[in-house]
Amino acid sequence: MTLKRTLIVLAMLSLLSGCVSGYSGLHHKRLGMIEIPLTFAFMAVVYAWYRRDSIQRRFFGGTMMGGGVLAAMLLVMPIYLYCSRPEGERVRPIMTFLGLMLLSMVLSTIGALPFMQ
């Protein structure tokens, strides 16, 4: 999955997740049948990007790195970005990743706004 497609899918998933959270909060219902697949879809998209990027960079992070990307993305992804980039190109990808996570939170909030009272 290319970076552009990954970003588009993550943005759509973030908005959808915000809408589902806002709706469930407004109607006091847990929508686990929607929230859980959304979480797995988010994880699958991030892992697909990680896998493609690691193949392109010829970086083998091992099973722990791959599992960590799925289980603790906010902790492991900056480590992967640091280890897989050359010496002078390490800070920018990490800052970009953190910015994208912030954008994801903002989009999720925007998705929930129509359901706020």
C-alpha positions as CSV (number, residue, x, y, z in Angstrom):
1,M,0.0,0.0,0.0
2,T,1.5,3.3,-1.0
3,L,1.9,6.1,1.5
4,K,-0.8,8.3,-0.2
5,R,-3.3,5.5,-0.2
6,T,-2.4,4.7,3.4
7,L,-3.0,8.3,4.5
8,I,-6.4,8.5,2.7
9,V,-7.6,5.2,4.2
10,L,-6.4,6.2,7.7
11,A,-8.1,9.6,7.4
12,M,-11.4,7.9,6.4
13,L,-11.1,5.3,9.2
14,S,-10.4,8.1,11.7
15,L,-13.5,10.1,10.6
16,L,-15.7,7.0,10.6
17,S,-14.4,6.0,14.1
18,G,-15.3,9.5,15.3
19,C,-18.7,9.2,13.9
20,V,-19.3,5.8,15.5
21,S,-18.0,7.1,18.9
22,G,-20.1,10.2,18.7
23,Y,-23.2,8.2,17.8
24,S,-22.7,5.7,20.5
25,G,-22.2,8.5,23.0
26,L,-25.3,10.3,22.0
27,H,-27.5,7.2,22.1
28,H,-25.8,5.6,25.0
29,K,-25.1,2.4,23.1
30,R,-21.9,0.5,22.6
31,L,-21.4,-0.3,19.0
32,G,-18.7,-3.0,19.5
33,M,-19.7,-4.8,16.3
34,I,-18.5,-1.7,14.4
35,E,-15.8,-0.3,16.7
36,I,-13.8,-3.6,16.9
37,P,-13.6,-4.1,13.1
38,L,-12.6,-0.4,12.7
39,T,-9.8,-1.0,15.2
40,F,-8.6,-4.1,13.3
41,A,-8.9,-2.2,10.0
42,F,-6.7,0.6,11.3
43,M,-4.1,-1.9,12.6
44,A,-4.1,-3.8,9.2
45,V,-3.6,-0.6,7.2
46,V,-0.7,0.5,9.4
47,Y,0.9,-3.0,9.3
48,A,0.5,-3.2,5.5
49,W,2.4,0.2,5.2
50,Y,5.0,-1.0,7.7
51,R,5.6,-4.2,5.8
52,R,5.9,-2.5,2.4
53,D,8.2,0.2,3.8
54,S,10.5,-2.4,5.5
55,I,10.7,-4.4,2.3
56,Q,11.6,-1.3,0.3
57,R,14.2,-0.3,2.8
58,R,15.5,-3.8,3.2
59,F,15.1,-3.5,7.0
60,F,14.3,-6.7,8.8
61,G,12.8,-5.7,12.2
62,G,11.9,-9.3,13.3
63,T,8.8,-10.7,14.8
64,M,8.9,-8.4,17.8
65,M,9.0,-5.3,15.7
66,G,6.1,-6.6,13.5
67,G,4.1,-7.6,16.6
68,G,4.9,-4.3,18.3
69,V,3.6,-2.3,15.3
70,L,0.3,-4.1,15.8
71,A,0.2,-4.0,19.6
72,A,1.9,-0.8,20.6
73,M,2.0,1.4,17.5
74,L,2.7,4.7,19.2
75,L,5.8,3.3,20.9
76,V,7.2,0.9,18.3
77,M,6.6,2.9,15.1
78,P,9.0,5.7,16.1
79,I,11.6,3.1,17.0
80,Y,11.1,1.5,13.6
81,L,11.4,4.8,11.8
82,Y,14.6,5.6,13.8
83,C,16.2,2.3,13.1
84,S,15.2,2.0,9.4
85,R,16.4,5.4,8.3
86,P,19.9,6.6,7.5
87,E,21.8,8.8,10.0
88,G,20.7,12.2,8.7
89,E,17.0,11.3,7.9
90,R,15.7,10.1,11.3
91,V,14.0,13.1,12.9
92,R,11.7,14.0,10.0
93,P,9.9,10.7,9.7
94,I,9.3,10.4,13.4
95,M,7.9,14.0,13.6
96,T,5.7,13.2,10.5
97,F,4.4,10.1,12.2
98,L,3.6,12.0,15.4
99,G,1.9,14.7,13.3
100,L,-0.2,12.1,11.5
101,M,-1.3,10.6,14.8
102,L,-2.3,14.0,16.0
103,L,-4.2,14.6,12.7
104,S,-5.9,11.2,13.2
105,M,-7.1,12.4,16.6
106,V,-8.4,15.7,15.2
107,L,-10.2,13.9,12.4
108,S,-11.8,11.5,14.9
109,T,-13.0,14.5,16.9
110,I,-14.3,16.2,13.8
111,G,-16.2,13.0,13.0
112,A,-17.8,13.0,16.4
113,L,-18.8,16.7,16.4
114,P,-22.2,16.3,14.6
115,F,-23.3,14.0,17.4
116,M,-22.4,16.4,20.3
117,Q,-25.1,18.1,22.2
